[in-house]
Amino acid sequence: MNPFLLGLRLLWGSGRRGRARFLLMALGSGLGVACLAAVLTIPAVLASHDARTSARYPVLAEHSSAVHQQFLDPYGSRPLRRVFLARTGPGPVPRPPGVTAFPGPGEVVVSPALRDVLAANPGASGLVPGRVTGTIGAAGLGSPDELYAYVGTTPDKLTAPRALDRFGDGRLHEEVVDGETLDILRFTLGCIVLLPLVVFLSVCARLSGESRARRLAALRLVGLSIKDTLRVNAGENVAAAFLGAVLGLAAYLGVNEVMARVGLPGLQWFPADGRPEWPTVAVCLVGCPALAWVVGLLGARRAALSPIAVRRTAERRPPRTWGALLLVPGMGVIVGYCAMSVLGKDPSGGSASSTLVPAAVLLTGAGLVFGLPPVTAWLARRTAAVSGSLPLTLAMRRTEVDPGSSLRVVSGLVLLVFGASLTQGVLIELDQVSRRTAPLQEYRIRLSELSGDQRRELERLPDVRTHLTAYSSWSPAGEPGGIGLDVVVGTCEQAARTAISLRGCVDGRIMRLSGPVPPTAYDPKPGDRFPFALQDGRKVVLTVPEAGVEVDAYQPSVIRPDTLLVPPSMAPAGLAAGAGSLTLVSEADAGTVRAVLDGIGRVAPTAEVEAVGIAIDALAQLAVIRSLLVVGMVLGLVVGVAAFVVSVADRALERRGQVAALGLLGARAGTLRGVQVVQVVVPLGVGLGGAVVAGWLAEASYLITGGGAVHWDWEGLPVLVGSAVGVLVVAGVASVPMVRRHVDPELVRRD
């Protein structure tokens, strides 16, 4: 008989217990494959988004029948993209993707999400002046929640029109996550999802390992060859894994259809984007059974080579210590970078750190897992030798004899805590480069894009705290990089409402600003003279005065130490608008920022707004990364908890005979439960302790090599320790019900 068929016949012929075990293996594999499909589909979702956004990218032309001008503004923390389109001649004009017709003057085509925003907030209608005549289809949107609009207008209303040839040139222009950050995301998701997933799938393939090993040893003793014995075990594993893979893919497809309509914070996708491609399907349908095959071969090898030792439960060899050696190079690199930071050296930048840190993290994670059995065995032996407690002694002796079982129980949770620290580091590093932490927010608009009425109306917006006007000195056309001077036109009160502190300011006098922040370009000296252009082409000269003002302002800001503060009454009349800008100042909370941006869009919809200190694309990217990492943490938590529950339940079932024997010898139920809890808590405590220390140091090394201002995540350490303690307590409590009260004589029957 074929060994594979023999394995399946033995499976179904072993009664309800065997069939239940098979179904548990299949369901566990299905859960793992669903998580695997979710992780593997994330890059495809992002790639589909990037392909559609790049297909709508306007391509410039020398001569065309249409012109355009693009604007990117923050709407709260979300980017709002507007493309103003205008005909310049009777010829054919390109049609944007997802739009049925080129919008004419006064016509607006918006995305469904922007349509909902305009309906819920009529005050934002100034952002897209005109009548909404249609919505953009899926082909012209990166995601369903994107704020995008095509606004029809006339060429004379555009401040910087550009000839439009077509949309999309086949190249990638807009990325929801840039390539470098996507690599970091892949690596982080691999640590917090894929590594625990491999452990979980291995656990599912090793259910009832001891019982199956005894059964395989019996087959080997009755004459089955070593190769056929291995195939019998592999047949059951592969069948369960393949069935689980099919169930997992079906479950993921259903979840994708629901989640695509619900979305995640900062990230939504169309259902078709999340459907797995054929390579992903192949990985799930082939990779999971292949892993089960390998695990089955390793699990059945002892039964095939030493069947008598398995049947008579001979003493096992102590675990090898080579796994713990992986911690040496991994922690060596991590501790080395941490030591360099303590010594005041900056190891950021360069290609070495971008390779060494990920490699060190992987080696450390593997060392935590494979080094757990020998460390646990050594600790159990030492504890049992000095312990005077019966439950502790029994638990430690059992752990000493079979420390490898702790690997299956705690590996998933250990890797989860280790990966959580890396996730904190990634979020901290990204947050440093995208978010403004000052309590005030500035908005800068070029004066050349504003009329006099628009300027006065912007200055009177309800949520604007104050306003200032800045001008740059004139430079000859051949010297664009020459030394220049910026002046800020405003009163001492206006400057004080923009800065942290302002000392020594006197109204009615031109004052030189100085402070703790070093000048950005040039530190003006008293007596220096700088020309400023006027509207009629003439020049006016301003001289740097002796009087100075001590100022401390949130940076970046229009108020900085290399500028002059000029009272409005002393500002030269008719300064050229091309060299000036209007700066509005408001509170920095999200509601106020959105209200001010809405007001600017209502008053001057075609003016380009610079929200100082806010990286709009980086904020949107951070929201996407945070959502994906939260999804990864949830998947890792599901996989880690599932691996723990399955392993503890399986080990409790496998050891029912030993528990029954101890009960017959007079051991109390409380003693047996204490033994069960200690057998789980001790290896888990060792693993989690190592994961917290190694993970926090790994996070520090990542932050150090990233070059940000934060190197040590002291705020995140209590959260990490609290999570580890919580996991330890929950695991201990969950282990108590695994010991039964009554004794079943059948469990202690010997063959």
Secondary structure as GFF3:
##gff-version 3
##sequence-region A 1 751
A	DSSP	alpha_helix	3	12	.	.	.	ID=ss1
A	DSSP	alpha_helix	15	55	.	.	.	ID=ss2
A	DSSP	beta_strand	58	60	.	.	.	ID=ss3
A	DSSP	beta_strand	66	75	.	.	.	ID=ss4
A	DSSP	beta_strand	78	87	.	.	.	ID=ss5
A	DSSP	beta_strand	107	110	.	.	.	ID=ss6
A	DSSP	alpha_helix	112	120	.	.	.	ID=ss7
A	DSSP	three_ten_helix	122	127	.	.	.	ID=ss8
A	DSSP	beta_strand	131	135	.	.	.	ID=ss9
A	DSSP	three_ten_helix	138	140	.	.	.	ID=ss10
A	DSSP	beta_strand	147	152	.	.	.	ID=ss11
A	DSSP	three_ten_helix	155	157	.	.	.	ID=ss12
A	DSSP	beta_strand	162	167	.	.	.	ID=ss13
A	DSSP	alpha_helix	179	189	.	.	.	ID=ss14
A	DSSP	pi_helix	190	194	.	.	.	ID=ss15
A	DSSP	alpha_helix	195	205	.	.	.	ID=ss16
A	DSSP	alpha_helix	209	221	.	.	.	ID=ss17
A	DSSP	alpha_helix	226	262	.	.	.	ID=ss18
A	DSSP	alpha_helix	271	274	.	.	.	ID=ss19
A	DSSP	alpha_helix	278	282	.	.	.	ID=ss20
A	DSSP	pi_helix	283	287	.	.	.	ID=ss21
A	DSSP	alpha_helix	288	305	.	.	.	ID=ss22
A	DSSP	alpha_helix	307	311	.	.	.	ID=ss23
A	DSSP	three_ten_helix	322	326	.	.	.	ID=ss24
A	DSSP	alpha_helix	327	342	.	.	.	ID=ss25
A	DSSP	alpha_helix	351	370	.	.	.	ID=ss26
A	DSSP	alpha_helix	372	386	.	.	.	ID=ss27
A	DSSP	alpha_helix	390	401	.	.	.	ID=ss28
A	DSSP	alpha_helix	404	432	.	.	.	ID=ss29
A	DSSP	beta_strand	440	446	.	.	.	ID=ss30
A	DSSP	three_ten_helix	447	449	.	.	.	ID=ss31
A	DSSP	alpha_helix	452	459	.	.	.	ID=ss32
A	DSSP	beta_strand	466	472	.	.	.	ID=ss33
A	DSSP	beta_strand	486	489	.	.	.	ID=ss34
A	DSSP	alpha_helix	492	496	.	.	.	ID=ss35
A	DSSP	beta_strand	501	503	.	.	.	ID=ss36
A	DSSP	beta_strand	511	514	.	.	.	ID=ss37
A	DSSP	beta_strand	529	533	.	.	.	ID=ss38
A	DSSP	beta_strand	539	543	.	.	.	ID=ss39
A	DSSP	beta_strand	548	552	.	.	.	ID=ss40
A	DSSP	beta_strand	563	566	.	.	.	ID=ss41
A	DSSP	three_ten_helix	568	570	.	.	.	ID=ss42
A	DSSP	three_ten_helix	577	579	.	.	.	ID=ss43
A	DSSP	beta_strand	580	587	.	.	.	ID=ss44
A	DSSP	alpha_helix	590	603	.	.	.	ID=ss45
A	DSSP	beta_strand	609	611	.	.	.	ID=ss46
A	DSSP	alpha_helix	616	654	.	.	.	ID=ss47
A	DSSP	alpha_helix	656	664	.	.	.	ID=ss48
A	DSSP	alpha_helix	669	706	.	.	.	ID=ss49
A	DSSP	alpha_helix	716	735	.	.	.	ID=ss50
A	DSSP	three_ten_helix	736	738	.	.	.	ID=ss51
A	DSSP	three_ten_helix	745	748	.	.	.	ID=ss52
###
